[in-house]
Amino acid sequence: MEHHISKQKQFSPSADRFRSRPWTATFILTGGLVALVLGIGLSVSLGAADIHLLVVWEAIYNFKPDLTQHQIIKELRLPRVLGGAMVGACFAVAGAIMQGMTRNPLADSGLLGLNAGAGLMLALCFAFYPGLPFMYLIMYSFLGAGMGAGLVYGIGSLAKGGLTPVRLVLAGAALSALLSAISEGIALYYKIGQDLAFWYAGGVAGTKWIQLKIMFPWVTAAIVGAIALSRSITMLSLGEDIARGLGQRTQWVKLAGAVIVLILAGAAVAVVGAVGFVGLIIPHLTRKLVGVDYRWIIPCSAVLGSLLVVFADLGARMINPPYETPIGAFIALIGVPFFLYLARKERREL
């Protein structure tokens, strides 16, 4: 009897943490989508050549190919902004899944080697298979992201005392630096530095409709899969023993979550490049706002991640027009202090 009571007491703190805030989440989803539409409109309208919002509306619903402004909107700005929104959702949802499954507050595709692994594969593709269709670039990006994550987890597991959040991030930082150095070496040797320069900086300029068409079904399927998996991820976030006690097949959940993360991170990196910290910041912010139920965290993270990248891209363009600041550097101004704050909280695990 005493043993049963002690088990209940052990479970009750986790049960309290399970509480969610559905009204807050609903407000974020509705208000966030409205803000996202507004941000997309502003981002299409503002730039080196400012275009009135009425012209943007006309170009979308009554496109006239003979008008220069309509061409700018359709061929340059719309795919760029929509690509940014899609990429933001990818990184944010991938980060939320990784943090939930591993219970690691520092988990992020950029910090755990996925971005660097995908970048190495892209460098190899540019060097040995120039002109490869974007569909194949995405596939190789998936493969590289998986390779990077596998190496980071393997190296981190070798540390004495087991795999802690900070050790995992240290392994990710070391391996990311190594893979990035190899990519740069390939770029110099095969003289493809110009092709990779934009990817290193990170940005959505140059995004084409064909990229979005190829990326959209992958991303949609992955986010729908993440939402379908959200209840199981919530259980895992409370502890693997609790999840098993509630009947979850944890190994299958982890495998499905890993596949979803690789698809999201690989597709995003193939389009936008080395943009980090979105998957670190947004899930933490979302959990603070809506609680720990991943049925709300995942869709809210997708909306907030899209908002962050769309407005960051707009800000990066407006800092020093007509020149552009790399969006990766712009987001890092927010992400690095946030990462240091989280790392400080985890210092006892070193």
Solvent accessible surface area in square Angstrom, and as a share of the most:
residue,aa,sasa,rsa
1,M,178,0.79
2,E,148,0.66
3,H,134,0.60
4,H,103,0.46
5,I,68,0.35
6,S,46,0.30
7,K,112,0.47
8,Q,105,0.46
9,K,137,0.58
10,Q,135,0.60
11,F,85,0.35
12,S,51,0.33
13,P,75,0.47
14,S,12,0.08
15,A,41,0.32
16,D,76,0.40
17,R,110,0.40
18,F,61,0.25
19,R,179,0.65
20,S,36,0.23
21,R,117,0.43
22,P,58,0.37
23,W,217,0.76
24,T,46,0.27
25,A,0,0.00
26,T,57,0.33
27,F,150,0.63
28,I,17,0.09
29,L,39,0.19
30,T,77,0.45
31,G,31,0.30
32,G,7,0.06
33,L,91,0.45
34,V,108,0.62
35,A,34,0.26
36,L,23,0.11
37,V,109,0.63
38,L,105,0.52
39,G,0,0.00
40,I,32,0.16
41,G,18,0.17
42,L,56,0.28
43,S,1,0.00
44,V,1,0.00
45,S,7,0.05
46,L,53,0.27
47,G,12,0.12
48,A,84,0.65
49,A,49,0.38
50,D,94,0.49
51,I,4,0.02
52,H,119,0.53
53,L,86,0.43
54,L,131,0.65
55,V,36,0.21
56,V,8,0.05
57,W,161,0.57
58,E,61,0.28
59,A,5,0.04
60,I,82,0.42
61,Y,152,0.58
62,N,83,0.42
63,F,61,0.25
64,K,80,0.34
65,P,85,0.53
66,D,121,0.63
67,L,75,0.37
68,T,99,0.57
69,Q,78,0.35
70,H,2,0.01
71,Q,68,0.30
72,I,42,0.21
73,I,1,0.00
74,K,78,0.33
75,E,79,0.36
76,L,106,0.53
77,R,21,0.08
78,L,24,0.12
79,P,0,0.00
80,R,24,0.09
81,V,3,0.02
82,L,60,0.30
83,G,0,0.00
84,G,1,0.01
85,A,13,0.10
86,M,31,0.14
87,V,0,0.00
88,G,0,0.00
89,A,10,0.07
90,C,0,0.00
91,F,3,0.01
92,A,0,0.00
93,V,0,0.00
94,A,0,0.00
95,G,0,0.00
96,A,0,0.00
97,I,0,0.00
98,M,11,0.05
99,Q,6,0.03
100,G,1,0.01
101,M,22,0.10
102,T,54,0.31
103,R,126,0.46
104,N,5,0.03
105,P,34,0.21
106,L,1,0.01
107,A,0,0.00
108,D,2,0.01
109,S,2,0.01
110,G,21,0.20
111,L,28,0.14
112,L,0,0.00
113,G,0,0.00
114,L,2,0.01
115,N,9,0.05
116,A,12,0.09
117,G,0,0.00
118,A,0,0.00
119,G,3,0.03
120,L,17,0.08
121,M,31,0.14
122,L,4,0.02
123,A,0,0.00
124,L,56,0.28
125,C,4,0.02
126,F,52,0.22
127,A,18,0.14
128,F,105,0.44
129,Y,126,0.48
130,P,104,0.65
131,G,80,0.77
132,L,44,0.22
133,P,75,0.47
134,F,22,0.09
135,M,74,0.33
136,Y,118,0.45
137,L,23,0.12
138,I,0,0.00
139,M,84,0.37
140,Y,79,0.30
141,S,0,0.00
142,F,23,0.10
143,L,106,0.53
144,G,0,0.00
145,A,0,0.00
146,G,24,0.23
147,M,63,0.28
148,G,0,0.00
149,A,17,0.13
150,G,47,0.45
151,L,77,0.38
152,V,0,0.00
153,Y,68,0.26
154,G,37,0.36
155,I,82,0.41
156,G,2,0.02
157,S,65,0.42
158,L,151,0.75
159,A,37,0.28
160,K,191,0.81
161,G,70,0.67
162,G,34,0.32
163,L,72,0.36
164,T,26,0.15
165,P,22,0.14
166,V,13,0.08
167,R,62,0.23
168,L,5,0.02
169,V,9,0.05
170,L,101,0.50
171,A,11,0.08
172,G,0,0.00
173,A,56,0.44
174,A,67,0.52
175,L,11,0.06
176,S,19,0.13
177,A,66,0.51
178,L,98,0.49
179,L,8,0.04
180,S,41,0.26
181,A,57,0.44
182,I,75,0.38
183,S,3,0.02
184,E,85,0.38
185,G,37,0.35
186,I,23,0.12
187,A,5,0.04
188,L,146,0.73
189,Y,170,0.65
190,Y,87,0.33
191,K,182,0.77
192,I,17,0.09
193,G,31,0.30
194,Q,168,0.74
195,D,88,0.45
196,L,1,0.01
197,A,54,0.42
198,F,94,0.39
199,W,28,0.10
200,Y,70,0.27
201,A,40,0.31
202,G,1,0.01
203,G,7,0.07
204,V,2,0.01
205,A,31,0.24
206,G,54,0.52
207,T,7,0.04
208,K,102,0.43
209,W,76,0.27
210,I,103,0.52
211,Q,35,0.15
212,L,9,0.05
213,K,140,0.59
214,I,31,0.16
215,M,0,0.00
216,F,117,0.49
217,P,74,0.46
218,W,70,0.25
219,V,6,0.03
220,T,56,0.33
221,A,66,0.52
222,A,3,0.02
223,I,29,0.15
224,V,90,0.52
225,G,24,0.23
226,A,0,0.00
227,I,77,0.39
228,A,88,0.68
229,L,29,0.15
230,S,2,0.01
231,R,123,0.45
232,S,20,0.13
233,I,0,0.00
234,T,1,0.00
235,M,12,0.05
236,L,3,0.02
237,S,14,0.09
238,L,9,0.04
239,G,7,0.07
240,E,51,0.23
241,D,115,0.60
242,I,35,0.18
243,A,0,0.00
244,R,130,0.48
245,G,69,0.66
246,L,90,0.45
247,G,59,0.57
248,Q,31,0.14
249,R,169,0.62
250,T,5,0.03
251,Q,113,0.50
252,W,153,0.54
253,V,12,0.07
254,K,64,0.27
255,L,100,0.50
256,A,38,0.30
257,G,0,0.00
258,A,42,0.33
259,V,74,0.42
260,I,17,0.09
261,V,7,0.04
262,L,47,0.23
263,I,34,0.17
264,L,0,0.00
265,A,0,0.00
266,G,0,0.00
267,A,0,0.00
268,A,0,0.00
269,V,0,0.00
270,A,13,0.10
271,V,16,0.09
272,V,2,0.01
273,G,0,0.00
274,A,39,0.30
275,V,2,0.01
276,G,19,0.18
277,F,33,0.14
278,V,0,0.00
279,G,1,0.01
280,L,0,0.00
281,I,17,0.09
282,I,6,0.03
283,P,0,0.00
284,H,28,0.12
285,L,79,0.39
286,T,0,0.00
287,R,47,0.17
288,K,160,0.68
289,L,69,0.34
290,V,0,0.00
291,G,6,0.06
292,V,30,0.17
293,D,6,0.03
294,Y,4,0.01
295,R,114,0.41
296,W,71,0.25
297,I,0,0.00
298,I,0,0.00
299,P,26,0.16
300,C,0,0.00
301,S,0,0.00
302,A,13,0.10
303,V,14,0.08
304,L,27,0.14
305,G,0,0.00
306,S,7,0.05
307,L,27,0.13
308,L,36,0.18
309,V,1,0.00
310,V,3,0.02
311,F,80,0.34
312,A,5,0.04
313,D,5,0.02
314,L,18,0.09
315,G,20,0.19
316,A,2,0.02
317,R,19,0.07
318,M,80,0.36
319,I,102,0.52
320,N,85,0.43
321,P,71,0.45
322,P,96,0.61
323,Y,152,0.58
324,E,88,0.40
325,T,41,0.24
326,P,56,0.35
327,I,4,0.02
328,G,11,0.11
329,A,53,0.41
330,F,47,0.20
331,I,0,0.00
332,A,27,0.21
333,L,134,0.67
334,I,88,0.45
335,G,0,0.00
336,V,64,0.37
337,P,78,0.49
338,F,54,0.23
339,F,40,0.17
340,L,107,0.53
341,Y,121,0.46
342,L,7,0.04
343,A,27,0.21
344,R,161,0.59
345,K,121,0.51
346,E,27,0.12
347,R,119,0.44
348,R,215,0.79
349,E,69,0.31
350,L,124,0.62
